[in-house]
Amino acid sequence: MTSLSLKDVSKSYGAVEVLRDINLEIQEGELIVFVGPSGCGKSTLLRMIAGLESITGGTLDIDGVQVNDVPPAQRGIAMVFQSYALYPHMTVYDNMAFALRLAGKTSNEIDSAVKSAAKTLQLDHLLDRLPKALSGGQRQRVAIGRSIVRDPKVFLFDEPLSNLDAALRVATRIEIAQLKESMPQSTMIYVTHDQVEAMTLASRIVVLHGGNIEQVGAPLELYERPANTFVAQFIGSPAMNMVDATVTATGAETSLRMDDGGHATVPIASLESDMGKKVKLGVRPEDLSITETDDFLVAAKLAIVEALGETTVLYFDPREGADAFIAKLPGIHKVAKGTELKLTAPAEKLHLFDESGKSFLYR
């Protein structure tokens, strides 16, 4: 088992700073997922861990040993790339065995490692095929198998499912989860822009934005207790709704008045200095319900209805200066476009953020 420690790590390309002040402790046996929008630095950070990119500042330790200047081949790391990068003229067996042959392993050692990995990945009946005779999902499994046979200290995955279609992506995601279950002592770091992959695979998620770490935590911790508005709206689909509000009472709970006439009481302690402040109230689309009473959060006109059977997604006309408001209701709801609806949510499902975007829970 292997642990990693990143302390004050930064990366610059000339005057352009891509990553800054990255501090992260990765424990033995964890599956850590880096997520964030395009350009946030997640793949660059993974390549720095692999040794494919130099570290501008700070230190990277693997098992307590600083490896800033250690060549990639000597770090004990195996990387699975977005592209399969298989040798087209070699069979599955030879693709998986290639690195072991270069390392000077014996034929028996190679055969045992390849067949063991192939069995784990359900590739044992495909060992004689060339890559062109495999599906996309099978090719990705071969790429993963090529890493497994090396018995690395750390597995790195750089968006390994992005080239697959939707059905294969789901199937391969499940296979990666099962692989981690079968290798509980292996440390894995996985980069994706797909939050479903992050939520279903991760021990902990690292949310990156603009070269900084916004929050680190277990998937449901990030969903239920986002540190700021960026994390709140990045984790969850559709994104969390944000409503402008004013603090009307403080204490053990916080009372709010919405700009469009709604009101709410949030079970979050607020300071007396917050009285009268402009804040953001966050509510997830799946936590909303329709009400006909005067006890509502938001009143808005329905613009679009997506009837999906298991759920109905309602899109409301955006208020001036605000994003469109979305509600995700369970089951079938026959509601006409243009209808004015009132929406509410349980108090414990509401989130409160100050003007800087920071959650009131993280004062």
C-alpha positions as CSV (number, residue, x, y, z in Angstrom):
1,M,0.0,0.0,0.0
2,T,1.2,3.5,-0.8
3,S,0.4,7.0,0.5
4,L,1.1,10.3,-1.3
5,S,1.6,13.8,0.1
6,L,1.5,17.0,-1.9
7,K,2.7,20.1,-0.1
8,D,2.4,23.6,-1.6
9,V,2.6,22.2,-5.1
10,S,2.5,24.7,-8.0
11,K,2.9,24.5,-11.7
12,S,3.6,27.4,-14.1
13,Y,4.3,27.6,-17.8
14,G,6.4,30.7,-18.0
15,A,4.3,33.5,-16.5
16,V,1.1,31.5,-16.7
17,E,0.3,29.8,-13.3
18,V,-1.8,26.7,-13.8
19,L,-1.8,25.2,-10.3
20,R,-1.1,26.9,-7.0
21,D,-0.8,25.9,-3.3
22,I,-2.0,22.4,-3.8
23,N,-1.9,20.6,-0.4
24,L,-3.3,17.1,-0.3
25,E,-2.8,13.9,1.7
26,I,-3.8,10.7,-0.1
27,Q,-4.0,7.7,2.2
28,E,-3.1,4.1,1.4
29,G,-5.9,2.2,-0.4
30,E,-7.9,5.3,-1.3
31,L,-9.5,5.9,-4.7
32,I,-9.2,9.7,-5.1
33,V,-11.1,11.4,-7.9
34,F,-10.0,14.8,-9.3
35,V,-13.0,16.7,-10.8
36,G,-13.5,20.1,-12.2
37,P,-14.2,22.1,-15.4
38,S,-12.0,22.0,-18.4
39,G,-8.8,23.9,-17.8
40,C,-8.9,23.6,-14.0
41,G,-5.6,21.7,-13.9
42,K,-6.7,18.2,-12.9
43,S,-4.9,16.4,-15.7
44,T,-1.8,18.5,-15.2
45,L,-1.8,17.6,-11.5
46,L,-2.1,13.9,-12.4
47,R,0.8,14.2,-14.9
48,M,2.9,15.8,-12.2
49,I,2.3,12.9,-9.9
50,A,3.3,10.5,-12.7
51,G,6.4,12.5,-13.4
52,L,5.3,13.5,-17.0
53,E,5.3,17.2,-16.0
54,S,7.8,18.9,-13.8
55,I,6.8,20.5,-10.5
56,T,7.5,24.2,-10.4
57,G,7.2,24.6,-6.6
58,G,6.4,22.5,-3.5
59,T,7.1,18.8,-2.9
60,L,5.6,15.5,-3.8
61,D,6.2,12.5,-1.5
62,I,5.4,8.9,-2.2
63,D,5.6,6.7,0.9
64,G,7.5,9.5,2.7
65,V,10.2,9.9,0.0
66,Q,10.4,13.1,-2.1
67,V,10.1,12.2,-5.8
68,N,10.2,15.7,-7.5
69,D,13.2,14.7,-9.5
70,V,12.7,11.0,-9.7
71,P,12.1,9.7,-13.3
72,P,8.6,8.4,-14.1
73,A,9.8,4.8,-14.5
74,Q,11.2,4.8,-11.0
75,R,8.2,6.1,-9.2
76,G,6.3,2.8,-9.1
77,I,3.3,4.3,-10.9
78,A,1.2,2.9,-13.8
79,M,-1.0,5.3,-15.8
80,V,-4.1,4.5,-17.9
81,F,-4.6,7.2,-20.5
82,Q,-7.7,8.6,-22.2
83,S,-6.6,6.9,-25.5
84,Y,-6.0,3.1,-25.3
85,A,-2.5,3.4,-26.8
86,L,-2.4,-0.3,-27.6
87,Y,0.1,-1.8,-30.1
88,P,-2.1,-2.7,-33.0
89,H,0.1,-5.5,-34.3
90,M,0.3,-7.3,-30.9
91,T,-2.3,-9.6,-29.3
92,V,-4.0,-8.8,-26.0
93,Y,-1.5,-11.1,-24.3
94,D,1.5,-9.4,-25.9
95,N,0.2,-5.9,-25.2
96,M,-0.2,-6.8,-21.5
97,A,3.2,-8.6,-21.3
98,F,5.2,-6.0,-23.2
99,A,6.3,-3.9,-20.1
100,L,7.2,-7.1,-18.2
101,R,9.4,-8.3,-21.0
102,L,11.2,-4.9,-21.0
103,A,11.7,-5.3,-17.3
104,G,13.4,-8.7,-17.8
105,K,10.8,-10.9,-16.1
106,T,10.9,-14.6,-16.8
107,S,8.4,-16.3,-19.1
108,N,6.7,-18.0,-16.1
109,E,6.4,-14.7,-14.2
110,I,5.0,-12.9,-17.3
111,D,2.5,-15.7,-18.0
112,S,1.3,-15.8,-14.4
113,A,0.9,-12.0,-14.2
114,V,-0.9,-11.7,-17.5
115,K,-3.3,-14.5,-17.0
116,S,-4.1,-13.3,-13.4
117,A,-4.9,-9.8,-14.6
118,A,-6.9,-11.1,-17.6
119,K,-9.1,-13.2,-15.3
120,T,-9.7,-10.2,-13.0
121,L,-10.8,-8.1,-16.0
122,Q,-12.7,-10.9,-17.8
123,L,-10.2,-10.9,-20.7
124,D,-9.0,-14.5,-20.4
125,H,-11.0,-15.6,-23.5
126,L,-9.6,-12.7,-25.6
127,L,-5.8,-13.1,-25.1
128,D,-5.2,-14.2,-28.7
129,R,-7.1,-11.3,-30.4
130,L,-5.6,-8.2,-31.9
131,P,-6.9,-4.8,-30.7
132,K,-8.9,-4.2,-33.9
133,A,-11.0,-7.3,-33.0
134,L,-12.1,-5.8,-29.6
135,S,-14.8,-3.4,-28.6
136,G,-14.0,0.0,-27.1
137,G,-14.7,-1.2,-23.6
138,Q,-12.5,-4.3,-24.1
139,R,-9.6,-2.2,-25.4
140,Q,-9.9,0.0,-22.3
141,R,-9.8,-3.1,-20.1
142,V,-6.6,-4.2,-21.9
143,A,-5.1,-0.8,-21.1
144,I,-6.0,-1.3,-17.5
145,G,-4.7,-4.8,-17.5
146,R,-1.3,-3.6,-18.9
147,S,-1.1,-1.4,-15.7
148,I,-2.2,-4.2,-13.3
149,V,0.5,-6.7,-14.5
150,R,3.2,-4.2,-13.4
151,D,2.0,-4.4,-9.8
152,P,2.5,-0.6,-9.3
153,K,2.4,1.4,-6.1
154,V,-0.2,3.8,-7.5
155,F,-2.7,3.6,-10.4
156,L,-3.4,6.8,-12.3
157,F,-6.5,7.1,-14.6
158,D,-6.7,10.1,-16.9
159,E,-10.4,10.2,-18.1
160,P,-10.3,6.5,-19.2
161,L,-14.0,6.4,-20.1
162,S,-14.4,9.6,-22.1
163,N,-13.9,7.8,-25.5
164,L,-16.7,5.3,-24.8
165,D,-20.4,5.6,-25.7
166,A,-22.9,6.0,-22.8
167,A,-23.7,2.3,-22.4
168,L,-20.1,1.2,-22.4
169,R,-19.2,4.0,-20.0
170,V,-21.6,2.7,-17.5
171,A,-20.5,-0.9,-17.9
172,T,-16.8,0.0,-17.7
173,R,-17.4,2.3,-14.7
174,I,-18.9,-0.7,-12.8
175,E,-15.9,-2.8,-13.8
176,I,-13.5,-0.2,-12.4
177,A,-15.5,-0.2,-9.2
178,Q,-15.3,-4.0,-9.0
179,L,-11.6,-3.9,-9.8
180,K,-11.0,-1.5,-6.8
181,E,-13.1,-3.9,-4.6
182,S,-10.8,-6.8,-5.7
183,M,-7.7,-4.7,-5.0
184,P,-8.5,-2.9,-1.7
185,Q,-4.9,-2.2,-0.8
186,S,-4.2,-0.4,-4.1
187,T,-4.0,3.4,-4.2
188,M,-5.8,4.9,-7.2
189,I,-6.1,8.5,-8.5
190,Y,-8.7,9.1,-11.2
191,V,-9.3,12.2,-13.3
192,T,-12.7,12.9,-14.8
193,H,-15.0,15.7,-15.7
194,D,-18.0,13.4,-15.2
195,Q,-19.5,13.9,-11.7
196,V,-21.4,10.6,-11.9
197,E,-18.1,8.8,-12.2
198,A,-16.7,10.8,-9.3
199,M,-19.7,10.2,-7.0
200,T,-19.9,6.5,-7.7
201,L,-16.2,5.6,-7.7
202,A,-14.5,7.9,-5.2
203,S,-13.4,7.3,-1.6
204,R,-12.9,11.1,-1.6
205,I,-13.4,13.7,-4.3
206,V,-11.0,16.6,-4.9
207,V,-12.8,19.5,-6.6
208,L,-10.5,21.8,-8.6
209,H,-11.3,25.2,-10.0
210,G,-9.0,27.8,-11.5
211,G,-5.8,26.0,-10.3
212,N,-7.0,25.7,-6.7
213,I,-8.5,23.0,-4.6
214,E,-12.0,24.2,-3.7
215,Q,-13.0,21.3,-1.4
216,V,-11.9,17.7,-0.5
217,G,-14.4,15.2,0.9
218,A,-16.5,12.1,0.6
219,P,-19.0,12.2,-2.3
220,L,-22.1,12.7,-0.1
221,E,-20.2,15.2,2.1
222,L,-19.7,17.4,-1.0
223,Y,-23.3,16.9,-2.0
224,E,-24.8,17.7,1.4
225,R,-22.3,20.2,2.7
226,P,-20.6,22.1,-0.1
227,A,-18.1,24.7,1.0
228,N,-19.0,27.3,-1.5
229,T,-21.3,28.1,-4.4
230,F,-18.9,26.6,-7.0
231,V,-18.9,23.2,-5.3
232,A,-22.6,23.4,-4.7
233,Q,-23.4,24.0,-8.4
234,F,-20.7,21.7,-9.8
235,I,-21.7,18.6,-7.7
236,G,-25.3,17.5,-8.6
237,S,-27.2,17.4,-11.8
238,P,-29.1,19.5,-12.6
239,A,-27.0,22.1,-10.7
240,M,-28.2,23.6,-7.5
241,N,-30.5,26.6,-7.8
242,M,-29.3,29.9,-6.4
243,V,-31.8,32.5,-5.2
244,D,-31.0,36.1,-4.0
245,A,-32.3,36.7,-0.5
246,T,-32.0,39.0,2.5
247,V,-31.4,38.0,6.1
248,T,-34.4,39.1,8.1
249,A,-33.7,37.4,11.5
250,T,-30.6,35.8,13.0
251,G,-29.9,33.4,15.9
252,A,-30.0,29.6,16.1
253,E,-31.8,29.7,12.8
254,T,-31.7,32.2,10.0
255,S,-34.8,33.8,8.4
256,L,-34.7,35.0,4.9
257,R,-36.8,37.0,2.4
258,M,-36.5,36.1,-1.3
259,D,-36.3,39.0,-3.7
260,D,-39.4,37.7,-5.5
261,G,-41.6,37.5,-2.4
262,G,-40.8,34.0,-1.1
263,H,-39.4,33.3,2.4
264,A,-37.6,30.6,4.3
265,T,-36.1,29.7,7.6
266,V,-32.8,27.9,7.4
267,P,-31.5,25.8,10.3
268,I,-28.1,27.5,10.2
269,A,-26.9,29.8,12.9
270,S,-26.2,33.3,11.7
271,L,-24.4,36.2,13.3
272,E,-26.1,39.5,14.4
273,S,-23.8,41.3,11.9
274,D,-25.5,39.3,9.1
275,M,-28.9,41.1,9.7
276,G,-30.0,42.8,6.5
277,K,-27.3,41.2,4.4
278,K,-27.7,40.1,0.9
279,V,-27.1,36.3,0.6
280,K,-27.6,33.4,-1.7
281,L,-30.0,30.6,-0.8
282,G,-29.2,27.3,-2.5
283,V,-31.7,24.5,-3.1
284,R,-31.2,21.4,-5.2
285,P,-33.8,20.7,-8.0
286,E,-34.6,17.3,-6.6
287,D,-35.5,18.8,-3.1
288,L,-38.2,21.0,-4.5
289,S,-41.9,20.3,-4.6
290,I,-45.0,22.2,-5.8
291,T,-47.1,24.0,-3.2
292,E,-50.4,25.9,-3.4
293,T,-50.0,27.7,0.0
294,D,-48.5,31.0,0.8
295,D,-45.5,29.2,2.4
296,F,-43.2,29.1,-0.7
297,L,-39.6,29.8,-1.6
298,V,-40.0,30.8,-5.2
299,A,-42.9,31.6,-7.6
300,A,-42.1,31.4,-11.3
301,K,-43.6,30.7,-14.7
302,L,-43.0,27.3,-16.2
303,A,-41.1,27.4,-19.6
304,I,-40.2,23.8,-20.5
305,V,-41.3,20.4,-19.2
306,E,-39.1,17.3,-19.7
307,A,-41.3,14.2,-19.0
308,L,-38.8,11.4,-18.4
309,G,-41.2,8.9,-16.8
310,E,-39.3,8.2,-13.6
311,T,-38.9,12.0,-13.1
312,T,-40.3,15.2,-14.5
313,V,-37.8,18.1,-14.9
314,L,-39.4,21.6,-14.9
315,Y,-37.5,24.6,-16.3
316,F,-38.8,28.1,-15.2
317,D,-38.3,31.4,-16.9
318,P,-35.2,33.0,-15.6
319,R,-35.7,36.0,-13.3
320,E,-34.0,39.2,-14.2
321,G,-30.2,38.9,-13.5
322,A,-30.6,35.3,-12.4
323,D,-30.1,31.8,-13.9
324,A,-33.0,29.7,-14.9
325,F,-34.7,27.9,-12.0
326,I,-35.1,24.1,-12.3
327,A,-37.2,21.6,-10.3
328,K,-36.8,17.8,-10.6
329,L,-39.9,16.0,-9.4
330,P,-40.3,12.2,-8.9
331,G,-42.8,10.5,-11.2
332,I,-45.1,12.0,-13.8
333,H,-46.5,15.5,-13.4
334,K,-48.8,16.9,-16.1
335,V,-48.2,20.6,-15.9
336,A,-48.9,23.0,-18.8
337,K,-46.1,25.4,-20.0
338,G,-46.8,29.0,-19.0
339,T,-48.3,28.0,-15.6
340,E,-47.3,30.1,-12.6
341,L,-46.1,27.7,-9.9
342,K,-45.0,28.1,-6.3
343,L,-42.1,25.9,-5.1
344,T,-41.0,24.9,-1.6
345,A,-38.4,22.6,0.0
346,P,-37.8,21.2,3.5
347,A,-35.8,23.6,5.7
348,E,-33.0,21.0,6.3
349,K,-32.4,20.8,2.5
350,L,-31.6,24.5,2.1
351,H,-28.1,25.9,1.8
352,L,-26.9,29.4,2.7
353,F,-24.0,31.3,1.2
354,D,-22.6,34.7,1.9
355,E,-21.8,37.3,-0.8
356,S,-18.3,35.9,-1.4
357,G,-19.9,32.5,-2.1
358,K,-18.7,30.8,1.1
359,S,-21.2,28.5,2.9
360,F,-22.3,29.7,6.3
361,L,-21.4,26.2,7.6
362,Y,-17.7,27.0,6.9
363,R,-17.2,30.2,8.7
